[in-house]
Amino acid sequence: MDSLLVIDDNASLCEMLKLQLEESEGDRPGFQVETAGSAAEARARLAAIQPAFVLCDMRLPDGDGVDLLPELKVLAGDAPIVIMTAHADMETTIRAMKLGAFDYLQKPFDQDEVELVVLRALDLRRQSRRAAVLAVDTAAPQRVDDIVAESPQMKSIVKQIGKIAASRASVLIQGESGTGKELIARVIHTYSSDVPRPFVGINCSAIVDTLLESELFGHEKGAFTGAAQTKYGKFELAEDGTIFLDEIAEMSLPLQAKLLRVLQEREFERVGGVKRLPLRARIVAATNRDLAAEVRAERFREDLYQRLKVVTLELPALRERPADIPVLVQRLLGRIGDRLGKRVTRVPAELLGHLQALPWHGNVRELENTLTRAVVLAPGEVLVPELFPAIPAEPPVRSVVREESPQQLLSLAEAERRAILAAIAHTGGHKGRTCEILQISRPTLERKLQKYGLEVGEASRPTPPARPTRSAG
């Protein structure tokens, strides 16, 4: 709940405004209304709270409200300030507006007039803050349709997004680089509210640790050398939207401790400040590492891990969902064509089969880069295998498949099961090396062992030799 400060020595007026503004009205939520009867008391209240809005009387027992304006603007930050007066004159009005007042109210005023001024002032503050967010968040809202979900794995992810969006719980997204973690975070954000709210993202690995705290929480003017003015941090700019902490595993242990305290108390302070600011945004964190393993290695705090993983999404690698590749290729070619101004839309079915068989260690990002190179080099509107260095012009696999009878072919599931058994046998049951051979993550291996009902002990059983054909898993 936003706080609002009323500065007036008229106790009856303060009580009337308090009763009116603490109650929600239509689209306007209620405020936590604080009051001050003098300039000195106002300074003390502003040292303790960060109001969203200030109503200040023109005449105070220990000062003039207009003369107090410059000091109020420093103490109140970006909160709009409205002057109240029973003695309005043109010169005073001009002076107040020149010194930065948002508006003025002439006493006596009615409730509707107060409501109108408050709503206009808060709308201005909201637009100003979101203009600052635009430097970080320039993307259009992401919809579920932006996710390619032909495979069972991604259809399951979409279902989970629907459940997550109905809550404000913290979310941890884990997956290899290039699997689309930010896209998923943005889709969750889009469906979490019916009205537009800020989405503020920060890459924890792209900013040096000494500056990251200031980026997250902001800093006060003079907090350190070079802090020439107050800066709003990402947590403050996010308001009641979403904060996306990408590469959270790269955050240092000391900063992890500070983040944990913020999540526990739902409050934070700017660097060099003493005011407690509320945290209202949802936290969505992402990492390409196994955070449970990072905790065991004492590189990540277990208590912070527990706070972040209220809901966890495990994004599958692209090689684990080959059914999505044809649609992904179509979508990416459209995006690449718009960017390069070159139309390449035809992809032979044989080429799609080859693309589905490649390992794609860089996932969707690698696929997009590969397609971009192919579009640049394509002589016409058709992509051919020669444009892809990883694909032989005349792959022998196709000819082998044609010569085999259907009875000799394995199902995709059986081929995957045998490949897992062979890898376990080769490593003597060591799951870490098994994951390296199969080029999958540890959680993915555990899911597949459970899917096929396999135990590590089965590695000692005779395993039929794997047929040298490409697998789409």
Phi, psi and omega in degrees: 000129178291149176258153181224137182248126175251122180249106182195140180275001176272102184297325180294317179296317179300317181293321179296315179294324179298313180296320182291314190273344176284340177271136176290148184220110180060236179280351182271123176286164177285159180249159165269105189268124174251149181233153176217137184262000181204170178295319180297317179293325178296319178299318180294319180293320181290338176285342184255334183233163175241090186287156174272346187198144180230129172250122186231130178288149180293319184245119179242157182303328184240025179169173179258131183300323180292316178296333181281345187306309181303320179292320179298320181296324177291314184289327186267358178066232183266014179290126176297143181242126179246130180270135175250138181207146174259359184231059184287136170218159187300317183296315180295320179299313180298318180296319180296315181292324179295326181277000172110011176293143178285320182194179174222151178242130179265125178283146353282148178235157180262172184297320181299323181295318177297314180303316182297314181294318180298313181297318179295318182294317181291327177294321177297315180298318180296315180296321180297316180292320182289335173296324176291325180292331183302332178296337180256320187245093181252000184277151174288157179304136181266135182251166178301328180297342178284346179267128175276118186224064174273332183277154178301324182298315183284330174296323177294321178299317181298320178297319180294324179300319179301320179287320181295319184296339181281356181234178175244022183291151175294147183232137174245123180250120180244141179174160180297162177301135177088007181273354176098035183294320180292323177301315179297319179299318181292324178293317176303315180298314183301318184270003180276347182209148178277347179244150180299133177226158183294141169243115184242116180250148176215132178270110186292342180268350186265354183236133180298149189301326182292337180260343186295322180298318178294322178296320183285311190254350183081177177212157178273156176302130179081008182296330178202172181301125180098351178277080187283341179207164179294137179237133177278132179276171182298323180296326180282319181293333182290340180048239180257027180264233185227135171254122180254111180261096181278148181053050183298334181293343181277354182288138181292158181300317178300320180287329174301319180297320179292320178296320178301316181298321179296317181292326180289315186267347183056031176218157177208169177234146171292152176300127182082003181251169179236349180286137178270119181254138183285143172262114182248348185280156172278140178262124171239119181248153180220150178203150174263006177256164173275102186295329177298320177291323178295324177295316180297327179277002178062030174260352180218137183292132181292321181294324176290321177303316180295324178293322184283326189266038174305315171232131181240133174246126176257109181276129180287151174291157182299323181294342180271354180224062183299337180297339180277344189296316180303316180290322177300316179301315180298313181296314184294322179297323177296316180294316180295319179299318178296321183288320184265349183068034181224129185265112173228109189236346186259126180231113180302147181300324180297321179294320177301321178299319178295317180297325178292336184272346182286153185286332178049064180296332177268005175060217187297326179297318178294320178300317180295317178297320179295317179292324178299314179299318182294321180294319179300319184272346184296131180284340181215215183266003185247135172271136180235157183304329182299340180279355183241105184303330183282352183248121176294146182300320180233078184296132181290343186298320183298317182292325178295318181297322181294328184280341182275148178275158180303330181293335182275342184280146177264150172290160180300320180295318181292321178297320179294317180300315181293323179296320179295315179298319180294320180293320178296319178296320182294325183267000181069026178090007180281111187292326180298312179290330176298318178298322180295318180295315183279348180060047176228164180279165180298313178301324179294318178300316181298320179296320182287325175298318179291320181301316183265005179064037184263147172241153180300329180297342181289351183295337182279349180284153178299134181242127178301140180300137180288135180284136185285058176246158180289141177249142179270008181277000000 
